[in-house]
Amino acid sequence: MNITIYTQNQCPPCAFIKRYLAEKSIPYTEKNIRNPRYRREMMDYDAFSTPLIIMGDEVIRTVDIARIEARLQEVQHD
């Protein structure tokens, strides 16, 4: 499953989720919305705050560890 995280500088929740995934050795792609292209992409998801986490076809608009863990478990069992 591909994981993409839309982030921005000075965003404590962004730093938290990146650290969380790194500690679990879960690869992800980071897209910092300082880049106008990534900002437009994020807005296509009707999201206006970071982090925005895309896990496969699921959009997670907050740091919801229980939901992220559940999604990771689903993928491991497929």
Biopython code that builds the backbone (N, CA, C, O; Angstrom):
import numpy as np
from Bio.PDB.StructureBuilder import StructureBuilder

atoms = [
    (1, "MET", "N", (0.850, -1.173, 0.000)),
    (1, "MET", "CA", (0.000, 0.000, 0.000)),
    (1, "MET", "C", (0.895, 1.235, 0.000)),
    (1, "MET", "O", (1.878, 1.308, 0.738)),
    (2, "ASN", "N", (0.546, 2.175, -0.818)),
    (2, "ASN", "CA", (1.262, 3.446, -0.848)),
    (2, "ASN", "C", (0.696, 4.374, 0.215)),
    (2, "ASN", "O", (-0.518, 4.489, 0.380)),
    (3, "ILE", "N", (1.597, 5.031, 0.930)),
    (3, "ILE", "CA", (1.204, 6.018, 1.927)),
    (3, "ILE", "C", (1.824, 7.348, 1.525)),
    (3, "ILE", "O", (3.029, 7.446, 1.293)),
    (4, "THR", "N", (0.980, 8.363, 1.449)),
    (4, "THR", "CA", (1.445, 9.715, 1.154)),
    (4, "THR", "C", (0.996, 10.618, 2.287)),
    (4, "THR", "O", (-0.146, 10.549, 2.740)),
    (5, "ILE", "N", (1.913, 11.468, 2.740)),
    (5, "ILE", "CA", (1.585, 12.416, 3.796)),
    (5, "ILE", "C", (1.839, 13.823, 3.272)),
    (5, "ILE", "O", (2.955, 14.161, 2.878)),
    (6, "TYR", "N", (0.796, 14.630, 3.274)),
    (6, "TYR", "CA", (0.938, 16.046, 2.942)),
    (6, "TYR", "C", (1.276, 16.765, 4.242)),
    (6, "TYR", "O", (0.552, 16.655, 5.232)),
    (7, "THR", "N", (2.378, 17.497, 4.230)),
    (7, "THR", "CA", (2.891, 18.133, 5.439)),
    (7, "THR", "C", (3.199, 19.604, 5.176)),
    (7, "THR", "O", (3.083, 20.103, 4.057)),
    (8, "GLN", "N", (3.594, 20.272, 6.253)),
    (8, "GLN", "CA", (4.145, 21.617, 6.134)),
    (8, "GLN", "C", (5.146, 21.806, 7.267)),
    (8, "GLN", "O", (5.145, 21.061, 8.247)),
    (9, "ASN", "N", (5.990, 22.805, 7.116)),
    (9, "ASN", "CA", (6.977, 23.109, 8.152)),
    (9, "ASN", "C", (6.264, 23.580, 9.412)),
    (9, "ASN", "O", (5.152, 24.105, 9.349)),
    (10, "GLN", "N", (6.909, 23.390, 10.547)),
    (10, "GLN", "CA", (6.382, 23.847, 11.835)),
    (10, "GLN", "C", (5.017, 23.235, 12.144)),
    (10, "GLN", "O", (4.128, 23.910, 12.664)),
    (11, "CYS", "N", (4.862, 21.962, 11.823)),
    (11, "CYS", "CA", (3.603, 21.242, 12.056)),
    (11, "CYS", "C", (3.890, 20.070, 12.996)),
    (11, "CYS", "O", (4.317, 19.012, 12.534)),
    (12, "PRO", "N", (3.667, 20.234, 14.301)),
    (12, "PRO", "CA", (3.948, 19.145, 15.235)),
    (12, "PRO", "C", (3.225, 17.835, 14.906)),
    (12, "PRO", "O", (3.843, 16.777, 15.019)),
    (13, "PRO", "N", (1.944, 17.850, 14.504)),
    (13, "PRO", "CA", (1.316, 16.579, 14.148)),
    (13, "PRO", "C", (1.983, 15.911, 12.938)),
    (13, "PRO", "O", (2.037, 14.685, 12.854)),
    (14, "CYS", "N", (2.487, 16.720, 12.006)),
    (14, "CYS", "CA", (3.196, 16.165, 10.843)),
    (14, "CYS", "C", (4.458, 15.455, 11.307)),
    (14, "CYS", "O", (4.741, 14.334, 10.884)),
    (15, "ALA", "N", (5.215, 16.114, 12.178)),
    (15, "ALA", "CA", (6.444, 15.514, 12.703)),
    (15, "ALA", "C", (6.126, 14.228, 13.453)),
    (15, "ALA", "O", (6.859, 13.245, 13.340)),
    (16, "PHE", "N", (5.047, 14.228, 14.214)),
    (16, "PHE", "CA", (4.659, 13.044, 14.976)),
    (16, "PHE", "C", (4.368, 11.866, 14.054)),
    (16, "PHE", "O", (4.892, 10.773, 14.273)),
    (17, "ILE", "N", (3.547, 12.065, 13.031)),
    (17, "ILE", "CA", (3.170, 10.939, 12.173)),
    (17, "ILE", "C", (4.373, 10.443, 11.369)),
    (17, "ILE", "O", (4.497, 9.241, 11.135)),
    (18, "LYS", "N", (5.250, 11.335, 10.946)),
    (18, "LYS", "CA", (6.457, 10.910, 10.227)),
    (18, "LYS", "C", (7.347, 10.066, 11.145)),
    (18, "LYS", "O", (7.875, 9.037, 10.725)),
    (19, "ARG", "N", (7.509, 10.498, 12.382)),
    (19, "ARG", "CA", (8.316, 9.753, 13.352)),
    (19, "ARG", "C", (7.670, 8.397, 13.651)),
    (19, "ARG", "O", (8.359, 7.379, 13.726)),
    (20, "TYR", "N", (6.369, 8.389, 13.817)),
    (20, "TYR", "CA", (5.632, 7.152, 14.096)),
    (20, "TYR", "C", (5.854, 6.125, 12.984)),
    (20, "TYR", "O", (6.175, 4.969, 13.263)),
    (21, "LEU", "N", (5.687, 6.535, 11.738)),
    (21, "LEU", "CA", (5.870, 5.613, 10.619)),
    (21, "LEU", "C", (7.327, 5.177, 10.491)),
    (21, "LEU", "O", (7.602, 4.014, 10.193)),
    (22, "ALA", "N", (8.253, 6.093, 10.711)),
    (22, "ALA", "CA", (9.680, 5.754, 10.625)),
    (22, "ALA", "C", (10.058, 4.730, 11.691)),
    (22, "ALA", "O", (10.804, 3.792, 11.410)),
    (23, "GLU", "N", (9.555, 4.901, 12.903)),
    (23, "GLU", "CA", (9.850, 3.957, 13.984)),
    (23, "GLU", "C", (9.330, 2.566, 13.673)),
    (23, "GLU", "O", (9.891, 1.574, 14.139)),
    (24, "LYS", "N", (8.266, 2.483, 12.892)),
    (24, "LYS", "CA", (7.701, 1.190, 12.504)),
    (24, "LYS", "C", (8.259, 0.706, 11.163)),
    (24, "LYS", "O", (7.834, -0.323, 10.638)),
    (25, "SER", "N", (9.209, 1.456, 10.621)),
    (25, "SER", "CA", (9.832, 1.124, 9.322)),
    (25, "SER", "C", (8.796, 1.015, 8.209)),
    (25, "SER", "O", (8.896, 0.151, 7.338)),
    (26, "ILE", "N", (7.811, 1.888, 8.246)),
    (26, "ILE", "CA", (6.768, 1.914, 7.223)),
    (26, "ILE", "C", (7.119, 3.013, 6.226)),
    (26, "ILE", "O", (7.180, 4.186, 6.592)),
    (27, "PRO", "N", (7.348, 2.640, 4.970)),
    (27, "PRO", "CA", (7.720, 3.658, 3.978)),
    (27, "PRO", "C", (6.535, 4.560, 3.629)),
    (27, "PRO", "O", (5.379, 4.136, 3.640)),
    (28, "TYR", "N", (6.855, 5.794, 3.324)),
    (28, "TYR", "CA", (5.835, 6.763, 2.926)),
    (28, "TYR", "C", (6.475, 7.812, 2.039)),
    (28, "TYR", "O", (7.695, 7.967, 2.005)),
    (29, "THR", "N", (5.629, 8.521, 1.328)),
    (29, "THR", "CA", (6.067, 9.651, 0.517)),
    (29, "THR", "C", (5.581, 10.919, 1.195)),
    (29, "THR", "O", (4.405, 11.042, 1.537)),
    (30, "GLU", "N", (6.493, 11.857, 1.385)),
    (30, "GLU", "CA", (6.121, 13.136, 1.987)),
    (30, "GLU", "C", (5.988, 14.188, 0.899)),
    (30, "GLU", "O", (6.839, 14.292, 0.015)),
    (31, "LYS", "N", (4.916, 14.967, 0.968)),
    (31, "LYS", "CA", (4.703, 16.072, 0.040)),
    (31, "LYS", "C", (4.461, 17.336, 0.861)),
    (31, "LYS", "O", (3.386, 17.526, 1.431)),
    (32, "ASN", "N", (5.476, 18.193, 0.911)),
    (32, "ASN", "CA", (5.381, 19.429, 1.675)),
    (32, "ASN", "C", (4.600, 20.452, 0.853)),
    (32, "ASN", "O", (4.936, 20.735, -0.297)),
    (33, "ILE", "N", (3.553, 20.998, 1.464)),
    (33, "ILE", "CA", (2.662, 21.889, 0.713)),
    (33, "ILE", "C", (3.249, 23.279, 0.478)),
    (33, "ILE", "O", (2.569, 24.152, -0.061)),
    (34, "ARG", "N", (4.498, 23.493, 0.875)),
    (34, "ARG", "CA", (5.171, 24.727, 0.437)),
    (34, "ARG", "C", (5.325, 24.702, -1.077)),
    (34, "ARG", "O", (5.419, 25.744, -1.725)),
    (35, "ASN", "N", (5.349, 23.505, -1.621)),
    (35, "ASN", "CA", (5.374, 23.330, -3.072)),
    (35, "ASN", "C", (3.947, 23.563, -3.579)),
    (35, "ASN", "O", (3.043, 22.826, -3.184)),
    (36, "PRO", "N", (3.714, 24.552, -4.431)),
    (36, "PRO", "CA", (2.358, 24.859, -4.897)),
    (36, "PRO", "C", (1.652, 23.666, -5.546)),
    (36, "PRO", "O", (0.435, 23.525, -5.423)),
    (37, "ARG", "N", (2.389, 22.830, -6.219)),
    (37, "ARG", "CA", (1.783, 21.649, -6.852)),
    (37, "ARG", "C", (1.181, 20.720, -5.795)),
    (37, "ARG", "O", (0.064, 20.227, -5.957)),
    (38, "TYR", "N", (1.924, 20.488, -4.720)),
    (38, "TYR", "CA", (1.424, 19.612, -3.659)),
    (38, "TYR", "C", (0.266, 20.262, -2.908)),
    (38, "TYR", "O", (-0.656, 19.575, -2.467)),
    (39, "ARG", "N", (0.312, 21.574, -2.763)),
    (39, "ARG", "CA", (-0.798, 22.281, -2.105)),
    (39, "ARG", "C", (-2.084, 22.103, -2.912)),
    (39, "ARG", "O", (-3.151, 21.872, -2.343)),
    (40, "ARG", "N", (-1.981, 22.212, -4.246)),
    (40, "ARG", "CA", (-3.160, 22.003, -5.107)),
    (40, "ARG", "C", (-3.653, 20.561, -5.001)),
    (40, "ARG", "O", (-4.857, 20.315, -4.925)),
    (41, "GLU", "N", (-2.717, 19.608, -4.995)),
    (41, "GLU", "CA", (-3.106, 18.197, -4.850)),
    (41, "GLU", "C", (-3.888, 17.997, -3.557)),
    (41, "GLU", "O", (-4.929, 17.340, -3.554)),
    (42, "MET", "N", (-3.390, 18.562, -2.459)),
    (42, "MET", "CA", (-4.051, 18.406, -1.168)),
    (42, "MET", "C", (-5.454, 18.994, -1.212)),
    (42, "MET", "O", (-6.391, 18.415, -0.662)),
    (43, "MET", "N", (-5.599, 20.129, -1.857)),
    (43, "MET", "CA", (-6.911, 20.764, -1.946)),
    (43, "MET", "C", (-7.881, 19.936, -2.784)),
    (43, "MET", "O", (-9.094, 20.032, -2.599)),
    (44, "ASP", "N", (-7.361, 19.125, -3.702)),
    (44, "ASP", "CA", (-8.225, 18.222, -4.470)),
    (44, "ASP", "C", (-8.912, 17.203, -3.565)),
    (44, "ASP", "O", (-9.951, 16.649, -3.925)),
    (45, "TYR", "N", (-8.334, 16.958, -2.393)),
    (45, "TYR", "CA", (-8.952, 16.065, -1.400)),
    (45, "TYR", "C", (-9.879, 16.836, -0.463)),
    (45, "TYR", "O", (-10.342, 16.284, 0.535)),
    (46, "ASP", "N", (-10.152, 18.095, -0.769)),
    (46, "ASP", "CA", (-10.951, 18.971, 0.101)),
    (46, "ASP", "C", (-10.347, 19.069, 1.493)),
    (46, "ASP", "O", (-11.063, 19.122, 2.493)),
    (47, "ALA", "N", (-9.025, 19.093, 1.545)),
    (47, "ALA", "CA", (-8.307, 19.205, 2.816)),
    (47, "ALA", "C", (-7.627, 20.563, 2.874)),
    (47, "ALA", "O", (-7.090, 21.055, 1.882)),
    (48, "PHE", "N", (-7.665, 21.148, 4.046)),
    (48, "PHE", "CA", (-7.092, 22.477, 4.216)),
    (48, "PHE", "C", (-6.157, 22.558, 5.411)),
    (48, "PHE", "O", (-5.744, 23.649, 5.804)),
    (49, "SER", "N", (-5.820, 21.408, 5.994)),
    (49, "SER", "CA", (-4.874, 21.388, 7.106)),
    (49, "SER", "C", (-4.005, 20.141, 6.995)),
    (49, "SER", "O", (-4.357, 19.170, 6.325)),
    (50, "THR", "N", (-2.878, 20.195, 7.659)),
    (50, "THR", "CA", (-1.945, 19.079, 7.645)),
    (50, "THR", "C", (-1.843, 18.491, 9.046)),
    (50, "THR", "O", (-2.105, 19.179, 10.032)),
    (51, "PRO", "N", (-1.465, 17.226, 9.133)),
    (51, "PRO", "CA", (-1.150, 16.343, 8.028)),
    (51, "PRO", "C", (-2.409, 15.783, 7.369)),
    (51, "PRO", "O", (-3.444, 15.596, 8.008)),
    (52, "LEU", "N", (-2.284, 15.529, 6.097)),
    (52, "LEU", "CA", (-3.289, 14.785, 5.349)),
    (52, "LEU", "C", (-2.608, 13.483, 4.971)),
    (52, "LEU", "O", (-1.552, 13.488, 4.338)),
    (53, "ILE", "N", (-3.206, 12.376, 5.356)),
    (53, "ILE", "CA", (-2.589, 11.071, 5.156)),
    (53, "ILE", "C", (-3.435, 10.282, 4.169)),
    (53, "ILE", "O", (-4.634, 10.091, 4.373)),
    (54, "ILE", "N", (-2.797, 9.828, 3.100)),
    (54, "ILE", "CA", (-3.469, 9.012, 2.097)),
    (54, "ILE", "C", (-2.892, 7.606, 2.216)),
    (54, "ILE", "O", (-1.698, 7.391, 2.006)),
    (55, "MET", "N", (-3.746, 6.664, 2.553)),
    (55, "MET", "CA", (-3.321, 5.265, 2.683)),
    (55, "MET", "C", (-4.110, 4.448, 1.672)),
    (55, "MET", "O", (-5.267, 4.099, 1.907)),
    (56, "GLY", "N", (-3.475, 4.148, 0.546)),
    (56, "GLY", "CA", (-4.198, 3.471, -0.518)),
    (56, "GLY", "C", (-5.305, 4.378, -1.013)),
    (56, "GLY", "O", (-5.047, 5.470, -1.520)),
    (57, "ASP", "N", (-6.551, 3.918, -0.864)),
    (57, "ASP", "CA", (-7.689, 4.726, -1.307)),
    (57, "ASP", "C", (-8.387, 5.439, -0.145)),
    (57, "ASP", "O", (-9.437, 6.054, -0.332)),
    (58, "GLU", "N", (-7.805, 5.354, 1.047)),
    (58, "GLU", "CA", (-8.405, 5.984, 2.224)),
    (58, "GLU", "C", (-7.729, 7.318, 2.531)),
    (58, "GLU", "O", (-6.504, 7.433, 2.504)),
    (59, "VAL", "N", (-8.548, 8.312, 2.820)),
    (59, "VAL", "CA", (-8.061, 9.648, 3.159)),
    (59, "VAL", "C", (-8.280, 9.865, 4.655)),
    (59, "VAL", "O", (-9.401, 9.767, 5.154)),
    (60, "ILE", "N", (-7.184, 10.162, 5.360)),
    (60, "ILE", "CA", (-7.245, 10.404, 6.804)),
    (60, "ILE", "C", (-6.810, 11.841, 7.037)),
    (60, "ILE", "O", (-5.685, 12.222, 6.715)),
    (61, "ARG", "N", (-7.710, 12.630, 7.597)),
    (61, "ARG", "CA", (-7.463, 14.065, 7.728)),
    (61, "ARG", "C", (-6.932, 14.487, 9.091)),
    (61, "ARG", "O", (-6.880, 15.677, 9.398)),
    (62, "THR", "N", (-6.541, 13.523, 9.902)),
    (62, "THR", "CA", (-6.014, 13.831, 11.228)),
    (62, "THR", "C", (-5.073, 12.716, 11.654)),
    (62, "THR", "O", (-5.027, 11.664, 11.017)),
    (63, "VAL", "N", (-4.330, 12.937, 12.714)),
    (63, "VAL", "CA", (-3.464, 11.886, 13.234)),
    (63, "VAL", "C", (-4.338, 10.975, 14.095)),
    (63, "VAL", "O", (-4.497, 11.192, 15.296)),
    (64, "ASP", "N", (-4.890, 9.969, 13.462)),
    (64, "ASP", "CA", (-5.766, 9.001, 14.120)),
    (64, "ASP", "C", (-5.030, 7.662, 14.121)),
    (64, "ASP", "O", (-5.180, 6.860, 13.200)),
    (65, "ILE", "N", (-4.232, 7.432, 15.165)),
    (65, "ILE", "CA", (-3.379, 6.245, 15.208)),
    (65, "ILE", "C", (-4.204, 4.967, 15.139)),
    (65, "ILE", "O", (-3.803, 4.020, 14.461)),
    (66, "ALA", "N", (-5.330, 4.914, 15.813)),
    (66, "ALA", "CA", (-6.162, 3.709, 15.773)),
    (66, "ALA", "C", (-6.607, 3.409, 14.341)),
    (66, "ALA", "O", (-6.571, 2.257, 13.910)),
    (67, "ARG", "N", (-7.012, 4.410, 13.626)),
    (67, "ARG", "CA", (-7.458, 4.222, 12.238)),
    (67, "ARG", "C", (-6.292, 3.830, 11.332)),
    (67, "ARG", "O", (-6.443, 2.980, 10.454)),
    (68, "ILE", "N", (-5.136, 4.445, 11.544)),
    (68, "ILE", "CA", (-3.952, 4.112, 10.757)),
    (68, "ILE", "C", (-3.541, 2.671, 11.030)),
    (68, "ILE", "O", (-3.257, 1.919, 10.097)),
    (69, "GLU", "N", (-3.506, 2.280, 12.301)),
    (69, "GLU", "CA", (-3.157, 0.900, 12.661)),
    (69, "GLU", "C", (-4.143, -0.091, 12.048)),
    (69, "GLU", "O", (-3.738, -1.131, 11.528)),
    (70, "ALA", "N", (-5.427, 0.226, 12.107)),
    (70, "ALA", "CA", (-6.435, -0.666, 11.533)),
    (70, "ALA", "C", (-6.213, -0.837, 10.041)),
    (70, "ALA", "O", (-6.311, -1.947, 9.518)),
    (71, "ARG", "N", (-5.920, 0.235, 9.369)),
    (71, "ARG", "CA", (-5.679, 0.167, 7.914)),
    (71, "ARG", "C", (-4.436, -0.660, 7.613)),
    (71, "ARG", "O", (-4.435, -1.450, 6.669)),
    (72, "LEU", "N", (-3.378, -0.490, 8.403)),
    (72, "LEU", "CA", (-2.163, -1.283, 8.214)),
    (72, "LEU", "C", (-2.439, -2.765, 8.454)),
    (72, "LEU", "O", (-1.923, -3.618, 7.732)),
    (73, "GLN", "N", (-3.246, -3.072, 9.461)),
    (73, "GLN", "CA", (-3.606, -4.467, 9.742)),
    (73, "GLN", "C", (-4.402, -5.073, 8.593)),
    (73, "GLN", "O", (-4.178, -6.225, 8.222)),
    (74, "GLU", "N", (-5.324, -4.308, 8.029)),
    (74, "GLU", "CA", (-6.114, -4.796, 6.891)),
    (74, "GLU", "C", (-5.207, -5.196, 5.741)),
    (74, "GLU", "O", (-5.407, -6.237, 5.114)),
    (75, "VAL", "N", (-4.221, -4.378, 5.470)),
    (75, "VAL", "CA", (-3.313, -4.631, 4.354)),
    (75, "VAL", "C", (-2.478, -5.878, 4.615)),
    (75, "VAL", "O", (-2.232, -6.660, 3.697)),
    (76, "GLN", "N", (-2.039, -6.072, 5.860)),
    (76, "GLN", "CA", (-1.227, -7.236, 6.194)),
    (76, "GLN", "C", (-2.013, -8.531, 6.048)),
    (76, "GLN", "O", (-1.426, -9.579, 5.779)),
    (77, "HIS", "N", (-3.312, -8.479, 6.217)),
    (77, "HIS", "CA", (-4.140, -9.683, 6.141)),
    (77, "HIS", "C", (-4.696, -9.945, 4.749)),
    (77, "HIS", "O", (-5.320, -10.982, 4.525)),
    (78, "ASP", "N", (-4.487, -9.037, 3.819)),
    (78, "ASP", "CA", (-4.976, -9.233, 2.442)),
    (78, "ASP", "C", (-4.049, -10.132, 1.662)),
    (78, "ASP", "O", (-4.299, -10.408, 0.489)),
]
sb = StructureBuilder()
sb.init_structure("model")
sb.init_model(0)
sb.init_chain("A")
sb.init_seg("    ")
for serial, (resi, resn, name, xyz) in enumerate(atoms, 1):
    if name == "N":
        sb.init_residue(resn, " ", resi, " ")
    sb.init_atom(name, np.array(xyz, "f"), 0.0, 1.0, " ", f" {name:<3s}", serial, name[0])
structure = sb.get_structure()
